[in-house]
Amino acid sequence: MWHLYQFPLCPFSRKVRLLLGEKGIAYELISEYPWEKRPGFRDISQTGQTPAMRNSERDVAIADSNAICEYFEEVEPAKPLLVGSAEVRAETRRLIAWFDGRFYAEVGMPLLAEKMIKRLFYRQPPDASVLRGAMRATTEHMEMLGAALDHHRWLVGNAISMADLAAAAHLSVADYLGGIDWAGHDQVRDWYAALKSRPSFRPLLDERMGALMPPAHYGDVNF
C-alpha cells in the first residue's frame, strides 16, 4: 500500500492526490507538517518537504510532486495525463511549472503564511498588505488561465491533463484561504467547477485544516 505524506493545504500534495484519484490508485494519507521537522521524515523526503510517498512492501520512497506524478504516469499508463505531441507535452509542463513556481510564490505561499501558519501556529493576525498583494497577483494568473481556455475545454486541449490538475490544486488552496475573486472570470470559474465535480476532487473539498474554515462556496461544485 502506498502512503502519501501531506497536510491538507499543501498544493503540491493536492496535485499528487488528484493524479492518484484520476488513475484510481489506492493510497493512505499520513499527516505531515514540514515546519515541525519530525525526526525520521527526512528518511523519506530529503528536503523535508511534502509531498512524499512510500511503499514499504516495495521498498520505494519518492519525494517531490513532479517526480511522484511522472513516476505514476510511467508505471500506471491507464488514463494518461501527460499526452499529445511533443509541443503539447511541453506546454503541459510549462503550465505545471508556472503554478508550482510563480503562482505559489506570488499567491499560494503568502496566503498560507499569513492566513494559515500565523493564525493556527503563532496566533498572530495576518499582514493586510501581504494579503492585498496576493489578491492583486491573482488577476494576472486568472487572465492567463482565461486565455488558455479561449479555444479549449481544458488548458492544453480537449482532454484533461496534468496542467489542469496542477492549476486546480493551487487554486483550490488559494480559494480555501479566501484568496480568489471569481467575479469577471466566468470562463475560469466554469473550468474549475468542472474539475470540482470530478470524483478525484471530492476528498479535497471535504478536508479541513484544523479550525481554519473555508468560504461557504468552497465545497459547492456549483459555487
N, C-alpha and C positions, 0 to 999 in steps of 0.2 A: 504494500500500500504506500502511495506517495503521501508525504506530509508537506504542507505549504506553511512556511513560517512568515507571518504577516501581522499587520494591525489594520483595523477596519478602514482607516482613512489613508492608507498608503496607495497612491495612484498606480505605482508600478506593480504592486501586488494585485490590484484590481485588474490590470491589463492581463496578467497571467491567469487570473480566475476566469475572466471572460473567454480566453482562449481554451482553457480546460473545459469550460462549460459547453462551448460550441463543438468541441471534439468529443464530448461525452466521456472524459477521463475522470475516474474516481480519485478523490483525494480527501484528506482530513486537514482541517485548519489548526495551526498551532499559534497561539498569541505570542507575538514577539515585539517588544518595544525597543528599538535600537538605542535610544538615549539612555536606557537602563544598563547597557553594556553587560548583559548577562553572561557569566562565565560559561564557556562551552559553545556559545553561538558562533564564535569566530572559527570553530572547527568546521562549521557548515558554510558560513559566509565569511571569507577572509576580510572583507571590508567592514563587516559588522552591520551591514545594511539589509533591509528587506527589499524584495522577497528572496527567499531561498527555499529550495526543495530537496527533500531527502527521501530515498527509498532504501531502508536498511536491509531489506531482503535481497536487493540487487547490489548493495554496497555502492550506491550512486548518490552524490550530492552535487547540486547545481545552484549557483548564485548568479544574480543579475537577471533582470526581467527579459532582456533581449536574448540572452543566452538560453534561458529557460524556454522562451517561446520558439526559438529556432530549433532547439532540441526536439520539442514535441511536434513541430512541423515536419521534422525529418523522420522520427520514429513512429508517428501516428499520421500517415498520409491521408487518411479519410477526412473529408471535409477540409480541404486545404484552404489556408488563409493568406498565403503568400504565393500568388499565382499570376499568370499573364505573361506578356512579353518581358524582355529584359528592361525595357523602358518603364513598363507598368510596375514591375517589382522595385525598380529604383525609386519611382515616385512614392510607392508604399513606404519604403524605408526612409525617404526624406520626411514624410509626414510623421512617421513614428519619432524620428529624431527631433522634429520641430516641437512636438508635445512633450517628449521626455526631457528636452533641453530648455528651449526658450519659454514655452508655456509654463513649465514647472518653475523656472527661475523667476518669471515675472508675475505669475498669478498663484500657482499652487503652493509654492514654498512660503511666500509671505502670508497667505491666508492660514496655512497650517501653523506657522509660528505665532501669529497674532491671535487667532481665534481658537486654536486647539491647545497648543503647548502652554501658552501664557495662562489661559483660563483654567485648564484642568490640572496643570502640574505646578504652576507658580502662583496661582490665584491673583494674577495681575490683569489689569484692563488692557485691551488692545490699543495699539498706536493708530489713531484715526487717519493720520497722514499716510501711513503704510497701506492701510485698507483702501483709501481713495486711489492710491497709485495702482494697486492690484486691479481695482474695478475699471480704471481707465485702460489698463493694458488688455483687458478682456475684449475691448472693442475691436482692436486690430485682429485678434485671433478669431473672433466671430465673423468678421468680414472676410478673412481668408477662408474660413470654412464655407461661408455662403458662396464665394466664388468657385470653390471646388465642387460645390453641389449644383452649380448652374446647369450642367449638362448631364449629370449622372444621378442615379438614386443614391449611390454610395460614394465615398470620397475618391476612389480611383476607378470607378466603372459601375457596372450594373450588378456586381456581386459583392457581398460583404468581404472585407479583408482585415488584416491586422492593423491597417491605418485607422479604420473605423473603431476598432476595439481600443487602440491606444488613445485616440482622441476622446472617446466616450469615457474611458477610465479617468482621465484627468479632469474632464468637465464634470463628472459625477462628484468628485471630491470638492471642486470649487462650488458646485451647486449645493451640496450638503452644507457648506460653510456660508451660504448666502452670498457668494461672490459672483453670481451670474445674473445679469439683467437680460431677460429673454425678449423684452419688448423691441420690436423692429427687426427681429431676426427670425421671422416665421419659417424660412426655409431650413435653417439650422435646427429650430425647435421641432419641426416635423421629422427631420432625420433622427434627432435624439429621441423623440417619442417612439419611433420605430425600433430603436435599439432597446429602450426601456421595456418594451413589450416582449422581448425575446426571453425565453426561459433562462438563458445563461445570465441575464441581468437581475433576475428576481432576488437571488440571495444577497446581492449588493444593496438593493433598495431596502431590504428587511433588516440589515445590520445597523447597529448604532454604536457610537463611540462614547461609552460611559454616559455621563449626564448631559453631554452635548447633543442637543436635538437639532435636526434639520428643519428647513421651512416646510410648511404644510404641503406644498406641491411636490416635494422631493420624491415621495414614494408613489405618486399618482402617475400611471403610464400615460394618461391624457393631460397631464399638468392640471 
